[in-house]
Every structure is written in structure tokens, then in C-alpha cells.
Amino acid sequence: MKKILICSGVPYQNKTRQRPQHLVNIFESKGYFIDYIGLNEKTEIQSENYKVWNTKKNIQQLFHEIDLSIYEFIWVMHPYFGLLLSDEELENYNVIYDSIDLWNEFRRTISEINFPEILLNAERRLMKKCKFVSVSAIKLGYIAQRYNKNIMYLPNGSFELDYATDETVIKSNQVVFFGSISSWIDVESIEKMASMNPNLNFNIIGPKDIKYSFKNSNIKELGIIDYYELSKYLKVSKYAIIPFQDTSLSSSVTPLKYYEYIADRNVFVISTGFPDLLYREPSRTYFYKTSQDAAMFLYSHNIQNQLESIDNEDFTWTNWNYIFKDVERIVANKASNTKRLPNINWNNFKEYKMVEKYILPESLFIANEAKSLYDYYLSLTEKEDYNLKDFGHEILLFAFSSIEINDFHTLVQLVNDYLKLHQIDHLISLSNTDDYIHFVKVILNKEVSIQSSIYISSIQFAMYCELGELIQLINLHGLSSVASYAIKILIEYYEFAEIFEEALYLAEYLYVSNPTEENLKIYGDIKFKETYTSIS
């Protein structure tokens, strides 16, 4: 029997069923034996078609005892495993990194989640060196394309039999929500929908990660319920809701719960405007724009008794087995048939905040449409609700577009704004995120780095750059004084460590970029030291 290894960030033993557990079922149905290694797995499970390893004691030792060569492919679902896989293993084996979350946004915006910069760096390395990157959302794909050309778009799905429609069950005045109540949930919309629809009972099913008490008496929190019991609540509900806040983090989510809801063809879904769902334009779904909009739509739809019966729309695209049907062939063909990202005209959906603020800038940047991106940024600044604090690395995309059209005033302003939002002492962390390449291009730009308000920050940041990428990127508009200074310090370091080959390489680059007597002397001194050391 063919084998695969799944390396997950969540334990298999869990009342809830997330993407990793569903992947076990998918590959089991395809005839594979699955070894499952999840972080903090407390028990070991041996089944006919899969094994769950106990990882609580020493996951590093366990991982290194496994012979990775026996697996058809290795499915990595958490950056932590990037710390365990060597460059040789990433090069020789079919490693697929499954990008399912925008981790740097978790770190930036979710205080209760501790995600150290070493893991951000590990994810970046995984994306660069693995054979394939699969993504669960289009925005994650836009980001992954900066590191790897072999992208598979594999959004979430459901097994229809888990939530199959039951015509014998009569729907009651119930509204259901599956999922945790966390800081990214739009509790205001839940409250408004409940307040405007007192005849509907709202059942909130899942854990709670924040301190919040719902105010409306028709909202009940039922806590965590076993996955296989969820369908009982969905069967009796008229509506299911997905209220997320419109943030950069949410724009990279394809909510698993949507696919579970829609599998019951007698349920109507009211949801935030997720980009990966919007472009599908599915039936039995209303994407709201504001909390008031959600509440008003639910009131109108319910009072008019507009609940649709089973429709004939083909929802095959929501089925797990359909989504993953080509994975083995793609891996076997060495990426010759990689599932590319959908080609979407996002302008058709820009009235939704997540598309307007976070998807359109990414898509314009990926398409190298610098002028359009620059114009788009200016149009955003003219809106009443414009707030720079809403943006993360998108600020750098705007800054980069201003370089391309030589608007250095806007460039300097954006870099200053970015530094205000990201403290100077976090520069090391920044260099380990997907902001890295674009940040280097912006902050080491000659026109930016000479600004007194940025100069010291530029030097600090340059010192944390990876050597090879620093060399490639600093000469975008001529060798800046900051880049020159950073190189000289690196040369001194290599001289002190007697790593003369690297020092000579840098000194030669420095002189070719800026042929002054001073730089020639630096090169000559190092050449002399190298010769003297080799003789002695």
C-alpha cells in the first residue's frame, strides 16, 4: 500500500474536524496508508489505513527516526515542520507545503496567539524549497507565488454525506453558527441580527477564545459539540451564518463551515464577503457588507418566508474528493499540470471591503501593474473610511508602486507610516516575513534612505538582510549610502572572521557599483590579507 505523511499543527484526536483530519479521509479513500504527526498529540492510534503518532514527549526525535523515503509525498500543514526538514530532504522528497493561514497577520493582529518569528522564517523557507505549495485561499496563493512557481489551489470542502439534506425534518426558527468565538469574529453582526429578529433563536456552537457575553436573550452558546453531532443542528435550522470581520487575515480564509452548511440544500447562508466565495456567486447565499445589512436582509428574507427548497445548482466544487482529485497526477507529473489560481476580475466585487482593501492590491502587484496599483492607492485615500492602520504589508505594495512611477514624496511618506505601525525593534521579525523582499526594495531605495527620518532605520534593517538578497536588491536605483554602509560593515565582519572569499566578493561588488578610491583600497586591503593569510 502506498504511504503518505501528514504533518499537522493540530492533533488528530479532537471533537472538531478541521482540514487535516479531512485530508486523512480523502487520502484514505484513494487507497493510501497515512502516517499522521500532529503537534501535541497525546495518544497513539493504529487503524487499518492510518496511524496517529504520539508526539507529546519528543516530536523532533520521532520525526528524525522516520524514514521519509517511503512516502509518495509529505504533506506539511504547519511552519514548525520547516524547522525539522533539512534542505536535502526538501530537495529529494515530494514535500507539499499546505498554506492555510496568513501567519504574519496572526502575529500582527491577534495578541492571544503566540507565533514567534522563527516560525515565520521556517514557513518562508518551506515555500521556497518544497516541490509544491498548496493554498486554501487565493490571497495565500498570491503570496506563495513570490516564493514558488508550483502552486496548487485547493480550497476547503465538505463530505456531503456528513450533512446530507433530510426532507423528513421540519425546519424551525433556528440560526446556527459553527466555529470559535475569537477576535476575528464579527460579534456586532450577530448581535444586530439577533436583535432585529427576536423570533429566531441563534445557536453558537464551538469554543470561545475571547471574553465576551452576548447581550440578546435569543443567542445561546452551546460550546463544543462533536463533529458528527453538528448535522442535527443544521438539519433543523433555516439559516446558517459566517460573521467575520473584514480584515487582511479574513481575506485569506476559505471558511470550512461554508461548505458544511451548503451541503444541506435546505439551509440559507448569510456570510461576510469572503473573496474565495464571492467569485463563485453561489445560490442560497447572501454576502453582507455591513452589520446593518446582514440584520436587515435576515429580517426581510425570514418575514417573507423566502427560504428556498432544494435547488439544482451543481455544488460539486464544494466536495473534498472533487477538490483533491488531481493532486496525485500533479505530483507525479512534476508540476506539469499544476492547478493555477483562478483568473478573476476582482473589480466586479470591489464593493466588498476584503476585496477592496486586501485582494485588489495583491492582484495588481502580482500582475506587475504598478501604475494601476499606484492609482488605486490614491483612490483609497480619498474614501471617508480610509485608515492606514487597517493595512499590513499592503502599505509596502503601495510604496513599491510609487517607486515605479518616481513619486518619491509618496514613497517616503508610506515608508514612514509603515515604520510608525511596525516598531523599529521588530526589524528582525520583519525580515522573516513575506514582506521581506518588498521592504528591502523600498527602504534601501536611494531616494528613501537619504531621508533623515529613515536613515538610521535603513541601516539597522540592512544589517539584518540575507547577504545574497541584499546584493540583488540594493541597486534598484543606484547604490544608496545605506547599502554601501551595510556592505562595509559586513566586509569588516567577514575580515574579522577570516572569511575572505565572502569579503572579497562584497568588496568587488562595492567597487564595481561605486568605483571610488576608497572602495578600491577596501578591495586591495582584503586581497592583501587573504594572500598573507594563505602564505603564513
C-alpha positions as CSV (number, residue, x, y, z in Angstrom):
1,M,0.0,0.0,0.0
2,K,1.3,3.5,-0.9
3,K,2.1,5.7,2.0
4,I,1.9,9.4,2.7
5,L,2.9,11.5,5.7
6,I,0.7,14.4,7.0
7,C,2.5,16.8,9.4
8,S,-0.2,18.9,11.1
9,G,-0.4,21.7,13.5
10,V,-3.5,20.2,15.3
11,P,-3.9,16.8,17.0
12,Y,-6.0,14.3,15.2
13,Q,-7.9,13.5,18.4
14,N,-10.3,16.4,18.5
15,K,-14.1,16.8,18.8
16,T,-13.9,19.3,15.9
17,R,-12.9,18.2,12.4
18,Q,-10.5,20.5,10.6
19,R,-8.7,20.4,7.3
20,P,-6.0,18.0,8.5
21,Q,-8.5,15.3,9.7
22,H,-10.5,15.6,6.4
23,L,-7.3,15.1,4.4
24,V,-6.8,11.8,6.2
25,N,-10.2,10.7,5.0
26,I,-9.5,12.0,1.4
27,F,-6.3,10.0,1.0
28,E,-7.6,7.0,2.8
29,S,-10.4,6.8,0.2
30,K,-7.7,7.0,-2.5
31,G,-6.0,3.8,-1.2
32,Y,-3.2,5.4,0.8
33,F,-1.9,4.5,4.2
34,I,-1.4,7.7,6.2
35,D,1.0,8.4,8.9
36,Y,-0.3,11.4,10.9
37,I,2.1,13.5,13.0
38,G,0.2,16.4,14.8
39,L,1.6,18.8,17.3
40,N,0.8,17.9,20.9
41,E,-0.8,14.6,20.1
42,K,-1.3,12.9,23.4
43,T,-2.4,9.4,22.3
44,E,-1.4,6.9,19.6
45,I,-4.0,5.5,17.2
46,Q,-3.4,2.5,15.0
47,S,-6.0,1.9,12.3
48,E,-6.1,-0.3,9.2
49,N,-5.4,2.6,6.9
50,Y,-3.7,5.3,9.1
51,K,-1.6,5.7,12.2
52,V,-1.6,8.7,14.5
53,W,1.7,9.1,16.3
54,N,2.0,10.2,19.9
55,T,4.1,13.4,19.8
56,K,3.8,14.8,23.3
57,K,7.2,13.6,24.5
58,N,9.8,14.4,21.8
59,I,8.5,15.3,18.3
60,Q,11.9,16.1,17.0
61,Q,13.3,12.7,17.9
62,L,10.2,10.9,16.5
63,F,10.4,12.9,13.2
64,H,14.1,12.1,12.6
65,E,13.5,8.4,13.3
66,I,11.0,8.1,10.5
67,D,12.3,7.1,7.0
68,L,10.9,9.8,4.8
69,S,11.9,8.0,1.6
70,I,9.0,5.5,2.0
71,Y,6.3,8.2,1.4
72,E,4.8,9.1,-2.0
73,F,4.6,12.6,-0.7
74,I,4.9,14.5,2.6
75,W,2.0,17.0,3.3
76,V,3.2,19.7,5.7
77,M,0.5,21.9,7.2
78,H,2.4,23.9,9.8
79,P,5.6,26.0,9.6
80,Y,7.0,24.2,12.6
81,F,8.0,21.2,10.5
82,G,10.1,23.5,8.4
83,L,12.5,23.5,11.4
84,L,12.7,19.7,11.2
85,L,13.2,19.2,7.4
86,S,16.7,19.6,6.0
87,D,17.5,21.2,2.7
88,E,18.4,17.8,1.4
89,E,15.1,16.3,2.4
90,L,13.2,19.2,0.8
91,E,15.1,18.8,-2.4
92,N,14.9,15.0,-2.6
93,Y,11.3,14.2,-1.5
94,N,7.9,15.3,-2.7
95,V,7.2,17.8,0.1
96,I,4.0,19.8,-0.3
97,Y,3.6,22.8,2.0
98,D,-0.1,23.4,2.6
99,S,-0.5,27.2,3.2
100,I,-3.8,27.5,5.2
101,D,-3.3,30.7,7.2
102,L,-1.7,34.1,6.9
103,W,0.6,33.6,9.9
104,N,2.3,37.0,9.8
105,E,-1.2,38.6,10.2
106,F,-1.9,36.3,13.2
107,R,1.3,37.6,14.7
108,R,0.5,41.3,13.9
109,T,-3.2,41.4,14.8
110,I,-4.1,38.5,17.2
111,S,-2.5,39.2,20.6
112,E,-3.7,35.9,22.1
113,I,-1.8,33.8,19.5
114,N,2.0,33.5,20.1
115,F,3.6,32.9,16.8
116,P,7.4,33.5,17.0
117,E,9.4,35.0,14.1
118,I,11.4,31.7,13.8
119,L,8.3,30.0,12.5
120,L,7.7,32.8,10.0
121,N,11.2,32.2,8.8
122,A,10.6,28.5,8.7
123,E,7.4,29.0,6.5
124,R,9.3,31.2,4.1
125,R,12.0,28.6,3.7
126,L,9.4,25.8,3.2
127,M,7.7,27.8,0.4
128,K,11.0,28.5,-1.3
129,K,12.4,24.9,-1.2
130,C,9.5,22.5,-1.3
131,K,8.3,20.9,-4.5
132,F,4.8,22.4,-4.4
133,V,2.8,24.9,-2.4
134,S,-0.9,24.2,-2.0
135,V,-3.1,27.1,-0.8
136,S,-6.6,27.1,0.7
137,A,-7.3,30.7,-0.4
138,I,-6.5,32.9,-3.4
139,K,-4.7,35.5,-1.4
140,L,-2.4,32.9,0.1
141,G,-1.7,31.9,-3.5
142,Y,-0.8,35.5,-4.5
143,I,1.8,35.5,-1.6
144,A,3.1,32.0,-2.3
145,Q,3.8,32.9,-5.9
146,R,6.6,35.2,-4.7
147,Y,8.5,32.1,-3.5
148,N,7.4,29.1,-5.6
149,K,6.1,28.7,-9.1
150,N,4.3,25.4,-8.5
151,I,1.0,26.4,-6.8
152,M,-2.0,24.2,-6.3
153,Y,-5.3,25.9,-5.4
154,L,-7.0,23.5,-3.0
155,P,-9.7,25.3,-1.0
156,N,-11.7,23.7,1.7
157,G,-14.7,21.4,1.1
158,S,-17.1,19.0,2.8
159,F,-18.2,15.4,2.6
160,E,-21.9,15.8,1.6
161,L,-22.9,12.7,3.4
162,D,-21.9,14.2,6.7
163,Y,-24.5,17.0,6.2
164,A,-26.9,15.5,3.7
165,T,-30.3,17.1,3.3
166,D,-33.1,15.3,5.3
167,E,-36.5,16.1,3.8
168,T,-38.3,14.5,6.8
169,V,-37.0,17.1,9.2
170,I,-39.1,20.3,9.6
171,K,-37.1,23.5,9.8
172,S,-37.7,25.6,12.9
173,N,-36.8,29.2,13.6
174,Q,-33.2,28.4,14.2
175,V,-30.0,30.2,13.1
176,V,-26.7,28.3,13.6
177,F,-23.1,29.2,13.7
178,F,-20.3,26.6,13.8
179,G,-16.8,27.8,14.9
180,S,-14.9,29.5,17.7
181,I,-15.8,32.9,19.0
182,S,-12.5,34.6,18.6
183,S,-11.2,38.1,18.0
184,W,-11.8,37.9,14.2
185,I,-15.5,37.1,14.6
186,D,-17.9,40.0,13.9
187,V,-19.9,39.7,17.1
188,E,-21.6,43.1,16.3
189,S,-23.3,41.5,13.3
190,I,-24.5,38.5,15.4
191,E,-26.0,40.9,18.0
192,K,-27.7,43.0,15.3
193,M,-29.2,40.0,13.5
194,A,-30.5,38.6,16.8
195,S,-31.9,42.0,18.0
196,M,-33.8,42.6,14.8
197,N,-35.1,39.1,14.6
198,P,-36.3,38.2,18.1
199,N,-38.4,35.3,16.7
200,L,-35.3,33.5,15.6
201,N,-33.0,31.5,18.0
202,F,-29.3,31.7,17.4
203,N,-27.2,28.6,18.4
204,I,-23.5,29.3,18.7
205,I,-21.6,26.0,18.6
206,G,-17.9,26.0,19.3
207,P,-15.2,27.2,21.8
208,K,-14.8,30.7,23.0
209,D,-11.4,32.4,22.9
210,I,-12.3,35.9,24.0
211,K,-14.1,37.5,26.9
212,Y,-17.5,38.4,25.6
213,S,-21.0,37.9,26.8
214,F,-23.8,38.1,24.2
215,K,-26.5,40.6,25.1
216,N,-29.5,39.2,23.3
217,S,-31.5,36.5,25.1
218,N,-32.2,34.6,21.8
219,I,-28.5,33.9,21.5
220,K,-27.4,30.6,23.1
221,E,-23.8,29.4,23.4
222,L,-23.7,25.6,23.3
223,G,-20.0,25.1,23.5
224,I,-18.0,22.4,21.7
225,I,-20.2,19.6,20.2
226,D,-18.8,16.5,18.5
227,Y,-18.4,16.9,14.7
228,Y,-20.7,14.1,13.9
229,E,-23.5,15.7,16.0
230,L,-23.4,19.0,14.1
231,S,-25.6,17.9,11.3
232,K,-28.5,17.5,13.8
233,Y,-28.4,21.3,14.5
234,L,-28.0,22.2,10.8
235,K,-31.0,20.0,9.8
236,V,-33.4,21.9,12.0
237,S,-32.0,25.4,11.1
238,K,-33.4,27.7,8.5
239,Y,-30.2,29.8,8.4
240,A,-26.5,29.4,9.0
241,I,-24.2,32.4,9.4
242,I,-20.5,33.2,8.9
243,P,-19.8,36.6,10.5
244,F,-16.1,37.5,10.2
245,Q,-14.5,40.9,10.5
246,D,-13.3,42.5,7.3
247,T,-9.5,42.2,7.8
248,S,-6.5,41.1,5.9
249,L,-6.5,37.9,8.0
250,S,-10.1,37.1,7.0
251,S,-9.4,37.8,3.3
252,S,-7.0,34.8,3.3
253,V,-9.7,32.4,4.7
254,T,-11.9,30.0,2.8
255,P,-14.2,29.1,5.7
256,L,-14.7,25.3,6.1
257,K,-18.0,25.9,7.7
258,Y,-19.5,27.3,4.5
259,Y,-19.0,24.0,2.7
260,E,-20.6,22.2,5.6
261,Y,-23.6,24.5,5.7
262,I,-24.2,24.4,1.9
263,A,-24.2,20.6,1.9
264,D,-27.7,20.8,3.4
265,R,-29.7,22.1,0.5
266,N,-32.5,23.5,2.6
267,V,-30.2,25.9,4.5
268,F,-29.7,29.6,3.5
269,V,-26.3,31.0,4.4
270,I,-25.6,34.7,5.4
271,S,-21.9,35.5,5.3
272,T,-19.2,38.1,5.3
273,G,-17.9,38.7,1.8
274,F,-15.0,36.2,1.5
275,P,-13.2,36.6,-1.8
276,D,-12.9,32.9,-2.4
277,L,-16.7,32.5,-2.1
278,L,-17.8,35.8,-3.8
279,Y,-16.4,34.9,-7.2
280,R,-18.4,31.6,-7.2
281,E,-21.6,33.6,-6.9
282,P,-23.4,30.6,-5.3
283,S,-27.1,30.3,-4.7
284,R,-28.7,30.2,-1.2
285,T,-26.1,32.6,0.0
286,Y,-26.2,36.3,0.8
287,F,-22.9,38.2,1.3
288,Y,-23.5,41.2,3.5
289,K,-21.4,44.4,3.5
290,T,-22.3,45.8,7.0
291,S,-23.8,44.6,10.2
292,Q,-27.0,46.5,9.5
293,D,-27.1,45.0,6.0
294,A,-26.9,41.5,7.5
295,A,-29.7,42.1,10.0
296,M,-32.0,43.8,7.5
297,F,-31.6,41.0,5.0
298,L,-32.3,38.3,7.5
299,Y,-35.4,40.2,8.7
300,S,-36.7,40.7,5.2
301,H,-35.9,37.2,4.0
302,N,-37.4,35.5,7.0
303,I,-40.6,37.6,7.3
304,Q,-41.3,36.9,3.6
305,N,-40.7,33.2,4.1
306,Q,-38.3,33.1,1.1
307,L,-36.4,30.0,2.2
308,E,-35.6,28.1,-0.9
309,S,-36.2,24.4,-1.4
310,I,-33.6,22.1,-2.8
311,D,-32.1,23.8,-5.9
312,N,-30.5,22.2,-8.9
313,E,-27.2,24.2,-8.7
314,D,-24.2,22.0,-9.1
315,F,-22.2,22.3,-5.9
316,T,-19.6,19.6,-6.9
317,W,-16.9,22.2,-6.4
318,T,-17.6,22.0,-2.6
319,N,-16.8,18.3,-2.3
320,W,-13.5,17.3,-0.8
321,N,-12.8,14.4,-3.2
322,Y,-13.5,16.6,-6.2
323,I,-11.2,19.4,-5.0
324,F,-8.3,16.9,-4.4
325,K,-8.9,14.7,-7.5
326,D,-5.8,15.8,-9.4
327,V,-3.3,16.0,-6.6
328,E,-1.5,12.7,-7.3
329,R,-1.3,13.3,-11.0
330,I,0.2,16.8,-10.5
331,V,2.8,15.4,-8.1
332,A,3.6,12.5,-10.4
333,N,4.0,14.8,-13.4
334,K,6.4,17.1,-11.6
335,A,4.1,20.2,-11.7
336,S,3.4,20.0,-15.5
337,N,-0.3,20.3,-14.6
338,T,-0.3,22.4,-11.5
339,K,-3.7,23.8,-10.6
340,R,-3.3,27.5,-11.1
341,L,-5.1,30.2,-9.3
342,P,-8.5,31.2,-10.8
343,N,-8.3,34.2,-13.1
344,I,-10.8,36.7,-11.6
345,N,-11.8,40.2,-12.4
346,W,-11.9,41.5,-8.8
347,N,-13.3,44.9,-9.9
348,N,-16.6,43.1,-10.1
349,F,-16.5,42.6,-6.3
350,K,-14.7,45.6,-5.0
351,E,-17.8,46.9,-3.2
352,Y,-16.8,44.3,-0.5
353,K,-14.2,45.5,1.9
354,M,-11.9,42.5,1.8
355,V,-11.7,42.6,-1.9
356,E,-11.2,46.4,-2.0
357,K,-8.5,46.6,0.7
358,Y,-6.6,43.4,0.5
359,I,-7.3,41.4,-2.7
360,L,-7.2,44.0,-5.4
361,P,-3.8,45.4,-4.2
362,E,-2.3,41.9,-4.2
363,S,-3.7,41.1,-7.6
364,L,-2.4,44.3,-9.2
365,F,1.1,43.7,-7.6
366,I,1.2,40.1,-8.9
367,A,0.3,41.4,-12.4
368,N,3.1,44.0,-12.3
369,E,0.6,46.8,-12.9
370,A,2.5,49.4,-10.9
371,K,0.7,52.4,-12.3
372,S,-2.8,50.9,-11.7
373,L,-1.7,49.9,-8.1
374,Y,-0.5,53.5,-7.5
375,D,-3.7,55.0,-8.8
376,Y,-5.7,52.5,-6.8
377,Y,-3.9,53.6,-3.6
378,L,-4.7,57.2,-4.3
379,S,-8.4,56.3,-4.8
380,L,-8.4,54.6,-1.4
381,T,-7.0,57.6,0.4
382,E,-10.0,59.7,-0.9
383,K,-12.5,57.4,0.8
384,E,-14.1,58.5,4.1
385,D,-13.4,55.2,5.8
386,Y,-9.7,55.2,4.8
387,N,-7.5,54.2,7.7
388,L,-3.9,53.2,7.2
389,K,-4.0,51.1,10.4
390,D,-6.3,48.7,8.5
391,F,-3.4,47.7,6.3
392,G,-0.3,45.4,6.9
393,H,2.2,44.6,4.2
394,E,-0.2,46.2,1.6
395,I,1.5,49.5,2.6
396,L,4.7,48.2,1.1
397,L,2.9,47.2,-2.1
398,F,1.7,50.8,-2.4
399,A,5.1,52.1,-1.6
400,F,6.7,49.9,-4.2
401,S,4.3,51.1,-6.9
402,S,5.3,54.7,-6.1
403,I,8.9,53.8,-6.9
404,E,8.0,52.6,-10.3
405,I,6.4,56.0,-11.2
406,N,9.1,58.1,-9.4
407,D,6.7,59.6,-6.8
408,F,9.4,59.6,-4.1
409,H,7.3,62.0,-1.9
410,T,4.6,59.4,-1.5
411,L,7.2,56.7,-1.2
412,V,8.9,58.4,1.8
413,Q,5.5,59.1,3.4
414,L,4.4,55.4,3.1
415,V,7.7,54.1,4.5
416,N,7.5,56.5,7.4
417,D,3.9,55.4,8.0
418,Y,4.9,51.8,7.9
419,L,7.7,52.3,10.4
420,K,5.2,54.0,12.8
421,L,2.9,50.9,12.6
422,H,5.8,48.5,12.9
423,Q,8.3,49.4,15.6
424,I,12.0,49.7,14.8
425,D,13.0,46.9,17.2
426,H,10.9,44.5,15.1
427,L,13.0,44.8,12.1
428,I,14.5,41.3,12.5
429,S,10.9,39.9,12.6
430,L,10.0,41.9,9.5
431,S,13.0,40.4,7.6
432,N,11.5,36.9,8.3
433,T,8.0,37.6,6.8
434,D,6.7,37.7,3.3
435,D,7.2,41.5,3.5
436,Y,10.9,41.0,3.3
437,I,11.8,41.3,-0.4
438,H,9.5,44.3,-1.0
439,F,10.6,46.0,2.2
440,V,14.2,45.8,1.2
441,K,13.5,47.3,-2.2
442,V,11.6,50.1,-0.6
443,I,13.6,51.1,2.4
444,L,17.0,50.7,0.7
445,N,15.9,52.8,-2.2
446,K,18.3,55.7,-2.7
447,E,15.6,58.3,-2.5
448,V,14.2,56.9,0.7
449,S,17.3,56.0,2.7
450,I,18.7,59.6,2.5
451,Q,15.7,60.9,4.4
452,S,16.8,61.9,7.9
453,S,13.7,60.3,9.4
454,I,14.5,56.9,7.8
455,Y,18.3,56.8,7.5
456,I,19.1,55.1,10.8
457,S,16.2,52.6,10.4
458,S,17.5,51.8,6.9
459,I,21.0,51.0,8.3
460,Q,19.5,48.8,11.0
461,F,17.4,46.9,8.6
462,A,20.2,46.5,6.0
463,M,22.3,44.7,8.7
464,Y,19.6,42.0,9.1
465,C,19.3,41.3,5.4
466,E,20.3,38.0,3.9
467,L,23.6,38.6,2.1
468,G,22.6,37.2,-1.4
469,E,19.3,39.1,-1.5
470,L,20.9,42.3,-0.3
471,I,23.3,42.1,-3.2
472,Q,20.5,41.5,-5.7
473,L,18.1,44.2,-4.4
474,I,20.1,47.2,-3.2
475,N,21.0,48.5,-6.7
476,L,17.4,49.3,-7.8
477,H,18.2,53.0,-8.3
478,G,21.9,53.1,-7.7
479,L,23.9,52.1,-4.7
480,S,22.5,54.0,-1.8
481,S,24.7,55.3,1.0
482,V,22.8,53.0,3.4
483,A,23.5,49.9,1.3
484,S,27.2,50.9,0.9
485,Y,27.5,51.4,4.7
486,A,25.8,48.0,5.3
487,I,28.2,46.3,2.9
488,K,31.3,47.9,4.5
489,I,30.2,46.6,8.0
490,L,29.6,43.1,6.5
491,I,33.1,43.2,4.9
492,E,34.6,44.1,8.3
493,Y,32.7,41.1,9.8
494,Y,34.0,38.7,7.2
495,E,37.5,40.1,7.6
496,F,37.4,39.6,11.3
497,A,36.1,36.0,10.8
498,E,38.8,35.5,8.1
499,I,36.1,34.5,5.6
500,F,38.0,36.3,2.9
501,E,36.1,34.8,-0.1
502,E,32.8,36.4,1.0
503,A,34.6,39.7,1.9
504,L,36.3,39.9,-1.5
505,Y,33.0,39.2,-3.2
506,L,31.4,42.1,-1.4
507,A,34.3,44.4,-1.8
508,E,34.4,43.7,-5.6
509,Y,30.7,44.4,-5.8
510,L,31.1,47.6,-3.8
511,Y,33.8,48.9,-6.1
512,V,32.0,47.9,-9.4
513,S,28.8,49.7,-8.1
514,N,30.7,52.7,-6.9
515,P,34.3,52.9,-8.3
516,T,35.9,55.3,-5.8
517,E,39.5,55.2,-4.5
518,E,38.1,54.4,-1.0
519,N,36.3,51.3,-2.3
520,L,39.3,50.2,-4.4
521,K,41.5,50.5,-1.3
522,I,39.0,48.3,0.7
523,Y,39.2,45.6,-2.0
524,G,43.1,45.8,-2.1
525,D,43.4,45.6,1.6
526,I,41.3,42.4,1.8
527,K,43.1,40.9,-1.2
528,F,46.4,41.5,0.6
529,K,45.1,40.0,3.9
530,E,43.8,36.9,2.1
531,T,47.2,36.4,0.3
532,Y,49.2,37.0,3.5
533,T,47.0,34.5,5.5
534,S,47.3,31.8,2.9
535,I,51.1,32.1,2.8
536,S,51.5,32.1,6.5
